Amino acid sequence: MNDVTGHLLGLKASQLQALERTWRRRVDAEEVVSPELARHLTGISREMGRQVGVLLDRKGDVQAVMVGDAGKLTLPDIGRARAGSHRLRGLRLIHTHLDDTPLTRDDHTDLALLRLDLVAAIETLPDGLPGRIHIAWLLPENPAGALWQEETVASVHELRTDALAGALALEEEFARARTARRTGGRERAILVGVSGRRRSREEGESSLEELKELARTAGVEVVDATLQHRNQIDPRTLIGKGKLGDVLLSSMQLMADLIVFDADLSPSQARHIAEETSLKVLDRTQLILDIFAQRASSADGKLQVELAQLKYIYPRLAGRDDSLSRLAGGIGGRGPGETKLEIDRRRVRDRITALERRVEALSGDRQLRRRKRNDRNLPVLSIVGYTNAGKSTLLNALTHSTVLVEDKLFATLDPTSRRLRFPRDREVIITDTVGFIRDLPEDLVAAFSATLEELADADLLLHVVDASDPRRDQQIRSVEKILGELDLLQKQRVLVFNKIDRLPPGEGAALAHQAGGVAISAAFRKGLGDLLHRCDRLLWDDGRVAFADVEAGAPPPGGPAPEPDPDPAGR
């Protein structure tokens, strides 16, 4: 006999037998529910004082029998059969209510979360007969954003809804809408952040704002963002099943097809969330890796991005096929060879090894170039800082170069070096590097180690800060933390507060004075003389020269002619 699930404690043997007989019932494929099945369910429900429900497939056969309590019914795990962004589950839920209450929030959540063909609640009258019936089904995408439509019928005998035809028509509409979205361009995403014991709500909101900028840089359209505060992270779905259900409902209402989490998901969490929602799931690291993949233009950059991606993917290769595994021991566990998973993991491991060798060779080439440069005794200035702080704009302003400048995160991936001539025929090499960001993935730092080695030979680090960003103090700490991890805190550093043009007059200078830094506006070439004075003193300790010509936009002596800033709005 098939099992009956749910709240069975305290039921009589006769009641259990009546529930088990439910498996023998069958309705026509077109019927929502037959009068006979409705009477059977309401009779048992009234006798027990509990809700009773069944899941029917599209043939009309019973696939599950459930018992709840007086106010709620819990569905069994029905897996992912037929689930997808344009397909329904192929099951309809029919259950009883002990009074004439309409469909509840749980009913609507089950309908949307499980993508059921429909949900119906039958009123149980005092004499155990069925009364009114409340029905709901999902709606295709519509301007009003409605997720479902409801109908109330006075009696099951008056039902005229064709359950099978309605479900098939809905799937066609969902498929048509999905095709239209694909041809429409950008993916639509909901962002999800979490705060708790380790992160305050303010920090969570700040990080979520940064995730929005990352999404914008990646070319994703953000349709909603939500932050959940919880003291303990859910090990299965990070945010808990209830919140995940709310996110899924929002995704359906806003026509989103992507969820981006402002945290690093474990392989099991990513898998469970994808199974629960049937949506594409990304975490913060994946989004950053995607941006790097889009931005990498040189062969070196592409090589390092691929290495970081493979290191991220490797521990997330999951799957089982014990029948072919040669690693499983014992009787019945011996197999003829490797599983596909083992082959995939071996290939990824081999590719990682090959890429690491190439990155090591790349590091050797860079060391050779740095040695030749050091033989000429040219000091090296390296520009570091948070992403989008204005590092490339500063390089352009100082050297009159035309390095790409965009008001986006990680506009620069590949290091760029230029000569900068100081007065008295002094020259330095100034280098622009990849921007940092909070919680920068370790694999990304490791993959870009060859690039970041440029910082090790720097005589002076220019730490550029976006003075107009309210999160600047946190960004400074994030950069300092990464510099510490790279063992670079012993280097001389100048704190450069950029974008003071976005602040009230005098505020940028006061901010820089308080922190012992220099206030500039790289886009408008303000404060560059003070910056060069500071660099001159730190590099040679005897420079006392005027740099007013730099402020005026003239080239340094011996330098190239000035060129217009390619993007004055970018920082």
N, C-alpha and C positions, 0 to 999 in steps of 0.2 A: 504494500500500500504506500502511495506517495505521502510524504511528510506534510504535516500542517505546521506552520511556523507562527511565532508570535507569543502572546501572553496566554499560555495554556494552563498555568497553575490554578488549581481549584476547580477545574471543569469536571463534570461527571463523565462516566464512561459513555453514557448514551449521547451526550453532547459531542464528545470526541468522535464517536461513530457517525453522527450526523454530519460533522465537518468532513470526515473522510469520504463520505458519500458524495461530497461536492465534486470530487474528481471525475465522477461519472457523467456530470452534466456537460451539455454542449449546446451552443447557440449557432444560428446561421452566421455566415461570415459578414453579412450586411447588417445584422442586428447589433445594436449597442449592448442590449441585454434582453433575454427572453423573459416573458412574464413568469414562467415556471422557475427560472433561476432566481429572479428577483424575490418571489415568494419564499423560496428556500432560504435565501440569505437573510431576509428580514425576520423570518420565523425563528431561526437559530439566534440571531442577534438579540431579539426581544427576550428570548428565554434566558440567555446568558447575561444580558445587560452589558454587552460589549460590542464594539464594532467588528464586523466581519467583512472581508474583501477577497476578491479573486483577480488574477491577471489572466486575461484572455488573449490568445494570439489571433492572427488574421483569418485563421480557419474556424475560429470559434471554440477551440479547445482550451480547457483550463490548464494553465501553466504554473500557477501558484495559488495556495489557499493560506490566508493570513487571519490572525485574531489579534485585535488590539484591546485597549481598555475602553471606558465609556466615552472618551473624548478624542482619542488619537489612534491611528493605525500605523504600524511600522512595516515598511516593505522589506522583503529579503533582498540580498545582493543578487541582482539580475545580470551582472556582467556587462559586456559592451556589445552584445549582439545587435547588429544593424546600426549602431550608434554612429553619428557623423554630423558634419555641419549642415548637410542637406537631406539627411535621412532621419526618419523617425524610428522608434524602437521596435515597432511591429507588435506592440502590446497595448492593451487598454485596461485601465484600472476601474473596477466596479466594486464599490463598497457601500456599507450602510452608515447612516447617521441615526442615532437614537431619538432625534427630534427633527424639526424641519429647518435646521440651520443650513445656510448655503455652503458652498465650497469654502474651505478654510485656506489660510496661508500655506499650510503644509501641503494641501492638495495642489495648489498652484505651483509650489516649489517642486513637488514630485513631477508634475506635468512638464515643467521647463527643464529641470535638472536631468531627468531621465529621458526626456524627449519622447514621452508616451504618445500614442495615437490620440487618446482622449482620456479624461477622468470623469467618472459619474458617481454621484452620491445619492443613494435612495433613502428617502424618509421612511423610518420604521414607525408605523402606527401602533397605538396601545394594544390592538388585537393581534399584532404581529404581521399584518398585511403591509404591502408596500404602498407608500403614498406618493408624494411628488418626487420628481427626480431632477437633480441639478447636473448639468453637463458643461464641460469646458474643453476646448481644443486650442492648440497653438495657432497663431496667425502668421502669415508671411510678413516680410518687412513692409512697414507702412509709415507715412509721414507722422502719424499721431504717436508712433512708438508703442502701440498696444501690443502686448505679448500674447494675449489669448482672448477668446470670445466665449461668453457664457450663454446658456439657455436653460430655462426652467420649464418643465413639462408637467402637467397635472397628474399624469399617470403613465406607467410604462406602456400601456396599451395605445397611447397616443403618440409614442415616439415615431418620428418619420426620418430620423437621421440615418443616412447610409454610412456606417462606420468604415467599411472597406474603401469605398469610392472617395470618401472625404480624406482619408489618410493618404491615398495615392495622389490625389490632387494637391494636397499640401506639399508632398515631397517634390512634385514637379515645380511648384512655386519656389520652394527653398532652393532647388538646383538652379532655377533661372536667376534668382537674386544673387546667388553665389557667383555665377558666371559674370553677371553685370559688375559685381564688386571687383572681380579679378581684372576685368578690362578697364576698370575705373582708375587704377594706379596704386596709390600707397595703401599699405596695410593699416588697419584701424586697431588701436590698442587701448587696453585699460591697464593703468599702472597701479600696483599694490605695494604699499609699504607697511612695515611693522615696527612699532616701538614697544619698549618694555623695560626690563630691569637694566639692560646694558645700554639702552638708548632712550633718552627722554623724548617726550612728544615733540618738543621744539626741534631737537636734532632729527627726529624722524621726518618732520615736515620739511626741514631744510634739505635733507637727503632726497626726499621725493621731488622737490623742485629741481634739484640737480638731475634726477632721473628724467624729468621732462625735457631738459636740455639735451641729454644724451639721446633720447628718443627722436627729438627734432633733428639732431645731427645725423642720426641713422636713416632719416627719411620716413619715419613712422608718424602717422597722424594720431595724436593722443585725444581720445574722446571722453575719458574720465580718469580720475585718480582718486584712490581711497587709501586711508591710513588706519590701521587697526592697532589699538593698544592692548597688549596682553602680557601678563607677567611670565607666562610659560609658553614657549613655542610648541605648536602642535607637531609632533615628530612625523606625522603622516602627510599633512597638507600645509604646514607652516602656519596657516591662519585659521584653521578649524573648519569643519564641514559647513556650519551655519553661515559663516562669512563667505566661504567659497560659493555656497548657493546664491548669496546675494550678488556676488561678482558675476556669476554665470547669468543670472537674470538681467543684470545691467548690460552684459555683453550682447544678449539677445535683443534687448530694447534699443541699444545704441549701434547695433550691427557691427560689433567688434569681432575680430577673428584672431586676436592675439592678446595674451596676458603677459605683462612684464613685471617681475618681482624685484623690488629694491633690496635684494639679498641674494646670497649664493645658495641655490637649492642643492640638496643632496640628490644623487641619482634616483633614489627611491621616492623622494618628495616630488621631483619633476615627473616621474612616471605616474604616481598616484593622482596628481593634479590633472595631468593630461587625460587619464582614464575617467576622472570624474566629470570633466568639462568637455572633452573632445575638441578642445581648442589648442592652438599652438602655444607653447609655454616657453618663455625665456627668463633667465635671471640676469642680474646686473652684469656679471662677467661676460655672458654671451653677447649682450648688447654692446659692450665695449669692444669685444673681439670683432663683432660685425663692423663697427665703425672703423677699426684699424684695417680690416680687410678692404673696406671701400677706399680708405685713404692711402694705403700703401701704393707707391708709384715706382720706387726703385726696386731693383732685383734684391738688394739687401733687405729692404723693408718687407717685401712679400715673403721672403724666406723666413724672417723672424716671426711674422704673423702666422704663417702656416705652422711653425713649430709650437707657438702658443696655443693655437686651435687644437692641434693633435694632443698636446699635453692635457688640455681640458677634456677632450673627448675620451681619452683612453680609459680612465676609471669609470666612465659612464657607459661603456659597452657592456650591456647586460643581456642575459638570455640563458636558457638551459636547453640542452638536448642530450640528456644522459644516455640515450640509447646509442649514441655514436661516440661517447666520450671515452678516451683511453685513459683519462685521469681518474675516473671513478673506480673504486675497488670493490671487491666482494663478488659473490655470485650474482649474475645478472647485470653487473655493472661494467663488465669489460666490453669494449667496443673495438671496431676495426681501425679507427683513426681519429683525427681531430674533428671537432665540431666546427660549424661555420663560425661560431663565436670565437673559438680558439684561433682559427685562421685569421679572422679580422683583427684580433688583438695582437697576433704575431706580426701581421703586416704593419699595423700602426706602430708597434714597438720598433720594428726595423726602420720604418720611415723616420721616427723620432731620432734614432741613433744616427742615421745618415744626415739629417738636418743639423744635429748638434755638431757633427764633424765639420760641416760646411760653415756653421756659425763660428766654430773655433778657428777655422782657416780665415774667415772674415776678420776675426779679432786679431789674428796675426798680421794681416795686411794693414789694418788700422794702426797697429803698434809700429809697423815699419814706417808708415807715413808720419806718425807722431814723432818718431825718432829723428827723421830727416828735418821735421819742423823744429824740433828742440835743438838740433845742431846749429840752427841759425839764431838761437837765443831769443826767439820771439815770445813774449809773454802771451798767455792764452786767457781770454775772458769767456766764460760759459754762461749763457743765459738759461736759468732754470725758473720754474714756477708752476703754479696751478694752470691747468688747461684753460685757454681763452683769457689769460691774464694780460695779453698784449706783447708776448715775447717776440714774435715775428715782426710786429709793427715797430718795436724798438730797434731790432736789427736793421730794418729798412731805414729808419730815421737816422741812425748813426752812420750807416755806410752808403746811403742812397742806393740801396738795392731794390729789387722788385720781387722779393720772396712772396709767395702766396700768402695773402692775409684774408681771413674770413671770420665773421662773427659766429663761429661755430666751435664746438669742442674738438680737440685733436685735429686742427687744421694742418699741423706740422707733425709728421712722423719721422722723416729722414733728417738727420742733422745737416745743417747748412753752415758753412764757414766762410767768413769774409775777412779781408784785411781792413783794419781801422788805423789810420795814421793820426798820431798825436802831433802837436807842435814840437819843434826841436827835432824833427825827423825821427820821431819814435813811432814804431809800428807795433800793433798787437794783432793777434788772431782772435776774432770774436765768433763764437759758435752758438747757434740756436738749436735747442734740443726738444725732444718730445715732452709735452706737458704732463704733469702729474695730476692725480686725482685721488680722492680719499678711497681707501680700501682697494688700491690698485692691485689687481690679481697677481699673485706670486709668480704664476707661470708666465705672465706677460713681462714682469720685471726680469725673470730669468731669460726669456727669449730675447729681450732687447739688451741683454748684458753687454754685447759687443758695441752697441750704440752708446750705452750709458758709460762705457769705459772712457769715452771722451772727457767725461767730467773728472776722472782721476788725475789727469795731467793739467787740469786748469789751475792757473795761478790765482784766479779770483772768480767767484761765483756771483752773478747778478741775480738775486732772487726777486723776480718781478711779481708784484701783488696787484690785484684789481682793487684799488682803493674804494671804488664805488659799490663793491659787492658787500652786502650786509654780513655775508658769511666769511669775510676776509680773515678774521682771527682763526677760525677753524681751518681755513685753507692754508694759512701759514703753518699751523701745527701739522697738517697732513704732509706738506712738502718737507718740513724739518724731519718728520718721522721717516720718510722715504730716504732722505739724505743720510740719516743715521743708519738705516739698513744697508746703504751703499758704502758706509764707512767714510763719509765725506764731511762730517760735521767739523772736522779739524781745519777745513779749508776756510780761507778768508771769504767773507760774504758781505755784500751790500744789499740792504733791503730797499727795493725800488718800488715806491707806491705810484702806480700808473693810473691813468684815466682820471686825474684830478679835475679835468674839465667837466666831469659829470657831478662834481661836488660844489657846494656853495663856496664862494671865494674865501681863501684862507684856511679852509677846513683841511685840505690835503696837506698843506705845509705844516699845520699844527699836528696832524696825524703822524707825518714823517718825523718831525722833531721829537715827538714823544717816544717813537720807536727807534730813534737813532738812524733813520733812513734818509732817503732822498725822494722828493715829490716831483713827478714829471707828468707830462701828457705826451706820449710818444706820437699820437696821431697829429697833434698840433705843434710838435717840436718845442714844447715848453719844459724848462728845467734840465735840458740835456747838458748845459754847461756845468751846472752843479754836479751832475752825475759824473762827468768826465774829470772834473776837479778831484772828486773823491777817488775815482779809479787811479788817477795819476799819483795821488799821495800814497795810496796803498801799494801800487806797483813799484814806484821808484823812490818814494819818500822824500823827494826833493822838488816835486813839480809845483810851481807857483806861477802858472801861466793863465792868460785870459782865454776864455772860450766863448766870448760874446758872439763870434761869427757863427758858431754852431746854432745858437738860439735864433739868429737871423735867417737861418736856412742856407748859409753859404757852406760850401764843402770844406772839410778840414784841409789844411795846407797839403798839397800834393795829392789830395783825394779826387774822386770823380766829380763831375758836375752834378748838381742836385737834380733829382727827378721827382715828379709829383707822386704823392702817395697813391698807390693803385686803388686803395679802398679806405678813404678817410673815416668811414663809419665803423670799419672793423677795428677790433682791438687785439 
